[in-house]
Amino acid sequence: MGPDRHQQPADGIAAPLSPSLPHWWRHGQHLQPADGISAPPLAVVAPSVEHLVAGVVPPMATNQLTLFFHGELHSRQMDSHSFSELEKHIEDMHVLITTPFHPAYVTAERIKKAKNLELLLTAGIGSDHIDLPAAAAAGLTVAEVTGSNTVSVAEDELLRILILLRNFLPGYQQVVQGEWNVAGIAHKAYDLEGKTVGTVGAGRIGRLLLQRLKPFNCNLLYHDRLQIDPELEKEIGAKFEEDLDAMLPKCDVIVINTPLTEKTRGMFNKERIAKMKKGVIVVNNARGAIMDARAVADACSSGHIAGYGGDVWFPQPAPKDHPWRYMPNHAMTPHISGTTIDEQLRYADGVRDMLDRYFKGEDFPVQNYIVKEGQLASQYQ
């Protein structure tokens, strides 16, 4: 589950508009109810996802619906405008659509202010930016587009493994800086074939990563609270490791694919990192808070971790003095692994479908529920 996740075009990149793509890059706007309707009974707040609602809202409801859109999808900066728009409408909203960590953390305080709130939809995967116990206590439904980011994140993890193993980034920097020193790159470059790769978590993303790694002839290990289907395990050639601490020293590459929960928060501290093989490669596209940020930076500086890559930080956006920005041997980016155009279309379709079901009074696909009738999904318990 990387956890299974979501997002928007990278900051500053305006994707080309074409007939096959919705107009996601329009400026925020307010769509007011038809003339004569003074007090709409329903409010939906979403970060510039008007295309999600178009064609979904039943004709009878269009005169009873206020849609508040704010921000632009190509800008994920949590600026004062985004916060002020959210706070301005928080008491009126019935539905809040967010992407992980954007436009804001949905805290217990915000939930308490939202007197009319019924539904929290995550446009993507990973709802830990929401205070889930507070949402459950308030009787809210929380749902996300389960599976929408599986391919995008698994491919990104494989990319980062190869970038770090092959020592690609220093080679790129040589070219940019007008240098040429093959030996300076090659002495830390390795093949993926024959390496032992372990994933911590074998949900949708973890399993797909193992499948993608099979053609590279790696030794594949996985740790999870549940063992995957024996036939799939045999097909992939992966071995189940019940004891995480016993698996870590066996791995040349470790990939984090577990959701952020109270049990996994800070899971990889100084002591657990010390159990990893010296010179290990670590990739984390799950959640930044699973790692002890300072311990990771120190391990990269000492060489115990030979390379660390990922797109998740804590907090997000990462402050300018975050140690991962400046530690050696890293392949970090903003939170982009689930932001391909293909993935955006999947989560847009998923949110649109759930809005359609909400207006019709229908249940969502069971795997999409994170909180339902006061109960948290098992992965968040």
C-alpha positions as CSV (number, residue, x, y, z in Angstrom):
1,M,0.0,0.0,0.0
2,G,2.4,2.5,-0.5
3,P,0.0,3.1,0.9
4,D,-1.9,3.0,-2.4
5,R,-2.0,6.7,-3.4
6,H,-2.8,9.9,-5.9
7,Q,-2.2,13.5,-7.0
8,Q,-1.7,16.3,-9.5
9,P,0.7,17.5,-12.2
10,A,4.1,18.4,-10.9
11,D,4.4,22.0,-9.6
12,G,4.8,24.4,-12.4
13,I,4.1,21.9,-15.2
14,A,1.0,22.6,-17.2
15,A,-0.1,19.5,-19.0
16,P,-1.2,19.9,-22.6
17,L,-5.0,20.3,-22.9
18,S,-6.5,17.8,-25.4
19,P,-10.0,16.5,-26.1
20,S,-9.2,13.4,-24.0
21,L,-8.3,15.3,-20.9
22,P,-10.6,17.4,-18.8
23,H,-9.8,21.0,-18.2
24,W,-8.1,20.5,-14.8
25,W,-6.1,23.7,-15.0
26,R,-8.7,26.3,-14.7
27,H,-8.6,29.0,-12.0
28,G,-10.7,28.4,-8.9
29,Q,-14.2,29.7,-9.1
30,H,-17.5,29.8,-7.2
31,L,-20.6,28.3,-8.9
32,Q,-23.7,29.7,-7.2
33,P,-27.2,28.1,-7.2
34,A,-29.7,29.2,-9.7
35,D,-31.6,32.4,-9.3
36,G,-34.3,32.2,-6.7
37,I,-32.6,29.7,-4.5
38,S,-31.4,31.5,-1.4
39,A,-30.0,28.8,0.9
40,P,-28.6,25.7,-0.8
41,P,-28.9,22.7,1.5
42,L,-25.7,21.0,0.2
43,A,-22.2,22.2,-0.2
44,V,-19.3,20.4,-1.7
45,V,-15.7,21.7,-1.3
46,A,-13.0,20.5,-3.6
47,P,-9.6,21.7,-4.9
48,S,-10.5,22.7,-8.4
49,V,-12.1,19.5,-9.4
50,E,-15.2,20.9,-11.1
51,H,-14.8,18.3,-13.9
52,L,-15.5,15.6,-11.3
53,V,-19.0,16.9,-10.7
54,A,-19.9,17.8,-14.2
55,G,-22.4,15.2,-15.4
56,V,-22.7,13.6,-12.0
57,V,-25.1,15.9,-10.1
58,P,-28.7,14.9,-10.9
59,P,-30.7,17.7,-12.7
60,M,-33.0,18.1,-9.7
61,A,-30.0,18.7,-7.5
62,T,-28.3,21.4,-9.6
63,N,-30.5,24.1,-8.1
64,Q,-29.7,22.9,-4.6
65,L,-26.0,22.6,-4.7
66,T,-23.2,25.0,-4.0
67,L,-19.8,24.1,-5.2
68,F,-16.8,25.9,-3.8
69,F,-13.6,25.4,-5.8
70,H,-10.2,26.7,-4.7
71,G,-6.6,26.5,-5.8
72,E,-5.3,25.1,-9.1
73,L,-4.4,21.4,-9.7
74,H,-1.0,22.3,-11.1
75,S,-0.1,24.1,-7.9
76,R,0.0,22.1,-4.7
77,Q,1.3,24.9,-2.5
78,M,-0.7,25.1,0.7
79,D,-0.8,28.9,0.6
80,S,-2.9,31.2,2.7
81,H,-5.6,31.4,0.0
82,S,-6.2,27.7,0.1
83,F,-6.4,27.7,3.9
84,S,-8.7,30.8,3.9
85,E,-11.0,29.3,1.3
86,L,-11.3,26.1,3.3
87,E,-11.9,27.9,6.6
88,K,-14.4,30.2,4.9
89,H,-16.7,27.4,3.9
90,I,-16.0,24.8,6.5
91,E,-19.2,25.3,8.4
92,D,-21.3,24.9,5.3
93,M,-19.8,21.9,3.6
94,H,-21.4,18.5,3.4
95,V,-18.7,16.9,1.3
96,L,-14.9,17.7,1.4
97,I,-12.7,16.4,-1.4
98,T,-9.0,16.5,-0.8
99,T,-5.9,15.0,-2.1
100,P,-3.4,13.7,0.5
101,F,-2.0,16.7,2.4
102,H,-3.7,19.2,0.1
103,P,-5.3,21.7,0.5
104,A,-4.8,21.1,4.3
105,Y,-4.7,18.5,7.0
106,V,-8.2,17.6,8.0
107,T,-7.7,17.9,11.7
108,A,-10.1,17.1,14.6
109,E,-10.6,20.9,15.0
110,R,-11.7,21.3,11.4
111,I,-14.0,18.3,11.7
112,K,-15.6,19.8,14.8
113,K,-16.2,23.1,12.9
114,A,-17.8,21.4,10.0
115,K,-21.2,20.9,11.5
116,N,-22.9,19.7,8.3
117,L,-20.0,17.5,7.1
118,E,-21.1,14.0,6.0
119,L,-18.4,12.7,3.6
120,L,-14.6,13.1,3.2
121,L,-13.4,11.9,-0.1
122,T,-9.7,11.5,-0.9
123,A,-8.9,12.0,-4.6
124,G,-6.3,9.3,-4.6
125,I,-4.9,7.0,-2.0
126,G,-3.7,7.5,1.6
127,S,-6.1,9.2,4.0
128,D,-3.7,9.7,6.9
129,H,-3.9,13.5,6.4
130,I,-7.4,13.1,8.0
131,D,-7.8,12.6,11.7
132,L,-9.5,9.3,11.2
133,P,-10.5,8.6,14.9
134,A,-12.1,12.1,15.0
135,A,-13.9,11.4,11.7
136,A,-15.1,8.1,13.0
137,A,-16.3,9.6,16.3
138,A,-18.2,12.3,14.3
139,G,-20.0,9.6,12.3
140,L,-18.4,10.7,9.0
141,T,-17.7,8.5,6.0
142,V,-14.2,8.6,4.7
143,A,-13.4,7.0,1.3
144,E,-10.6,7.0,-1.2
145,V,-10.0,5.6,-4.8
146,T,-8.4,2.4,-3.8
147,G,-6.0,1.0,-6.4
148,S,-5.9,4.1,-8.6
149,N,-2.2,4.7,-8.0
150,T,-0.9,1.1,-7.9
151,V,0.8,1.1,-11.3
152,S,2.2,4.6,-11.1
153,V,3.8,4.1,-7.6
154,A,5.2,0.6,-8.3
155,E,6.8,1.9,-11.6
156,D,8.2,4.9,-9.7
157,E,9.7,2.6,-7.0
158,L,11.4,0.5,-9.7
159,L,12.8,3.7,-11.3
160,R,14.3,4.8,-8.0
161,I,15.8,1.4,-7.3
162,L,17.6,1.5,-10.6
163,I,18.6,5.2,-10.3
164,L,20.3,4.5,-6.9
165,L,21.8,1.2,-7.7
166,R,23.4,2.4,-11.0
167,N,24.6,5.7,-9.3
168,F,22.8,7.6,-12.0
169,L,22.4,11.0,-10.3
170,P,26.1,11.8,-9.9
171,G,26.6,10.9,-13.6
172,Y,23.9,13.3,-14.6
173,Q,25.4,16.0,-12.4
174,Q,28.8,15.4,-14.1
175,V,27.2,16.2,-17.5
176,V,25.4,19.3,-16.2
177,Q,28.6,20.6,-14.6
178,G,30.8,19.9,-17.7
179,E,32.7,17.1,-16.1
180,W,33.7,13.6,-17.3
181,N,34.8,11.0,-14.8
182,V,33.6,7.5,-15.6
183,A,35.5,5.9,-12.7
184,G,34.0,8.3,-10.3
185,I,30.6,6.8,-11.1
186,A,31.4,3.2,-11.8
187,H,32.9,2.4,-8.4
188,K,29.5,2.7,-6.8
189,A,27.3,1.3,-9.6
190,Y,25.7,-2.1,-9.4
191,D,23.4,-4.4,-11.4
192,L,20.0,-5.2,-10.0
193,E,20.2,-8.8,-11.1
194,G,21.1,-11.2,-8.3
195,K,20.3,-8.6,-5.5
196,T,18.0,-9.4,-2.7
197,V,15.0,-7.0,-2.6
198,G,12.6,-6.9,0.3
199,T,9.3,-5.0,0.5
200,V,7.9,-4.0,3.8
201,G,4.2,-4.3,3.0
202,A,2.8,-6.5,0.2
203,G,-0.6,-4.9,-0.6
204,R,-1.5,-3.8,-4.1
205,I,1.7,-1.8,-4.7
206,G,4.0,-4.1,-3.0
207,R,2.7,-7.2,-4.9
208,L,2.9,-5.3,-8.3
209,L,6.5,-4.2,-7.5
210,L,7.5,-7.9,-6.8
211,Q,5.9,-8.9,-10.1
212,R,7.8,-6.1,-11.9
213,L,11.0,-7.2,-10.3
214,K,10.7,-10.8,-11.3
215,P,12.3,-10.4,-14.8
216,F,15.4,-8.8,-13.2
217,N,16.2,-12.2,-11.6
218,C,16.3,-10.8,-8.0
219,N,15.9,-12.7,-4.8
220,L,12.5,-11.4,-3.6
221,L,11.4,-11.2,0.0
222,Y,8.3,-9.6,1.6
223,H,7.1,-8.8,5.1
224,D,3.4,-8.2,5.8
225,R,0.9,-9.0,8.5
226,L,-0.8,-11.3,6.0
227,Q,0.8,-13.8,3.6
228,I,-0.2,-13.3,0.0
229,D,-2.0,-16.0,-2.0
230,P,0.3,-19.1,-2.3
231,E,-0.2,-19.5,-6.0
232,L,0.7,-15.8,-6.6
233,E,3.6,-16.1,-4.2
234,K,4.9,-19.1,-6.2
235,E,4.3,-17.4,-9.6
236,I,6.3,-14.3,-8.4
237,G,9.0,-16.4,-6.7
238,A,8.8,-14.3,-3.5
239,K,9.4,-15.6,0.0
240,F,7.4,-14.5,3.0
241,E,9.3,-13.2,6.0
242,E,7.2,-13.1,9.2
243,D,10.0,-11.4,11.2
244,L,10.8,-7.9,9.8
245,D,14.0,-7.6,11.8
246,A,15.2,-11.0,10.5
247,M,14.5,-9.9,6.9
248,L,16.3,-6.5,7.0
249,P,19.9,-7.7,7.1
250,K,19.3,-10.1,4.2
251,C,18.3,-7.2,1.8
252,D,20.4,-5.2,-0.6
253,V,17.3,-3.1,-1.4
254,I,14.4,-2.3,1.0
255,V,11.2,-0.8,-0.3
256,I,8.6,0.6,2.1
257,N,5.1,-0.2,1.1
258,T,3.1,-0.1,4.3
259,P,0.5,2.4,5.3
260,L,1.1,5.0,8.0
261,T,-0.6,4.0,11.2
262,E,0.2,4.5,14.9
263,K,2.0,1.1,14.7
264,T,4.1,2.1,11.7
265,R,4.8,5.7,12.7
266,G,8.5,6.0,13.3
267,M,9.0,2.3,12.6
268,F,12.4,2.8,11.0
269,N,14.3,4.5,13.8
270,K,18.0,4.5,14.5
271,E,17.9,1.0,16.1
272,R,16.0,-0.6,13.2
273,I,18.1,1.1,10.5
274,A,21.2,-0.3,12.3
275,K,19.8,-3.8,11.6
276,M,20.0,-3.2,7.8
277,K,22.9,-4.4,5.7
278,K,25.7,-1.8,5.4
279,G,25.4,-0.2,2.0
280,V,21.6,-0.9,1.6
281,I,19.4,1.0,-0.8
282,V,16.1,2.2,0.7
283,V,13.1,3.4,-1.3
284,N,10.1,4.9,0.4
285,N,7.0,6.1,-1.5
286,A,4.7,5.2,1.3
287,R,4.8,7.9,4.0
288,G,7.6,10.0,5.3
289,A,6.6,9.7,9.0
290,I,7.3,5.9,8.9
291,M,11.0,6.9,9.0
292,D,12.9,8.8,11.6
293,A,14.1,11.7,9.4
294,R,17.2,12.4,11.4
295,A,18.2,8.7,11.6
296,V,17.9,8.3,7.8
297,A,20.0,11.4,7.2
298,D,22.7,10.3,9.6
299,A,22.7,6.8,8.0
300,C,23.1,8.3,4.5
301,S,26.0,10.5,5.8
302,S,27.8,7.5,7.4
303,G,27.3,5.3,4.3
304,H,25.2,2.7,6.2
305,I,22.5,3.6,3.8
306,A,24.1,3.9,0.4
307,G,21.2,5.5,-1.2
308,Y,17.7,6.7,-0.1
309,G,15.0,7.6,-2.5
310,G,11.3,8.5,-2.4
311,D,8.7,11.2,-2.8
312,V,7.1,11.3,0.7
313,W,8.2,13.6,3.5
314,F,7.0,14.7,6.9
315,P,5.6,17.2,7.1
316,Q,4.4,18.0,3.6
317,P,5.3,20.3,1.9
318,A,8.8,19.7,3.2
319,P,10.4,22.7,5.0
320,K,13.4,24.2,3.3
321,D,15.6,23.0,6.2
322,H,14.4,19.3,6.1
323,P,17.5,17.1,6.4
324,W,16.6,14.9,3.5
325,R,17.0,17.8,1.1
326,Y,20.8,18.0,1.9
327,M,21.8,14.5,2.9
328,P,24.2,12.7,0.5
329,N,23.2,9.9,-1.9
330,H,19.5,10.6,-2.1
331,A,17.0,10.5,-4.9
332,M,14.2,12.5,-3.3
333,T,11.5,14.5,-5.2
334,P,8.2,16.2,-4.2
335,H,5.2,13.8,-3.8
336,I,4.9,12.9,-7.5
337,S,5.0,9.1,-7.8
338,G,1.2,9.0,-8.1
339,T,0.7,12.1,-10.3
340,T,1.0,10.7,-13.8
341,I,-1.7,11.8,-16.2
342,D,-2.9,8.2,-16.4
343,E,-3.2,8.0,-12.6
344,Q,-5.0,11.3,-12.4
345,L,-7.6,10.1,-14.8
346,R,-8.1,7.0,-12.7
347,Y,-8.7,8.9,-9.5
348,A,-10.9,11.5,-11.2
349,D,-13.1,8.7,-12.5
350,G,-13.1,7.1,-9.0
351,V,-14.1,10.3,-7.2
352,R,-16.7,11.0,-9.9
353,D,-18.2,7.6,-9.4
354,M,-18.4,8.0,-5.6
355,L,-20.0,11.4,-5.9
356,D,-22.6,9.8,-8.3
357,R,-23.3,7.1,-5.7
358,Y,-23.5,9.6,-2.9
359,F,-26.1,11.7,-4.7
360,K,-28.1,8.5,-5.4
361,G,-27.8,7.2,-1.9
362,E,-25.8,4.1,-2.9
363,D,-22.9,2.4,-1.2
364,F,-19.3,2.8,-2.5
365,P,-17.2,-0.1,-3.5
366,V,-16.3,-1.8,-0.2
367,Q,-12.6,-1.5,-0.7
368,N,-12.8,2.3,-0.9
369,Y,-14.1,2.8,2.6
370,I,-11.6,4.0,5.2
371,V,-14.2,5.0,7.8
372,K,-17.7,3.7,7.7
373,E,-20.3,3.7,10.4
374,G,-17.7,4.7,13.0
375,Q,-15.3,1.8,12.1
376,L,-11.8,2.3,10.7
377,A,-10.6,0.0,7.9
378,S,-8.4,-2.8,9.1
379,Q,-5.1,-1.3,7.7
380,Y,-5.6,1.8,9.8
381,Q,-6.4,-0.1,13.1
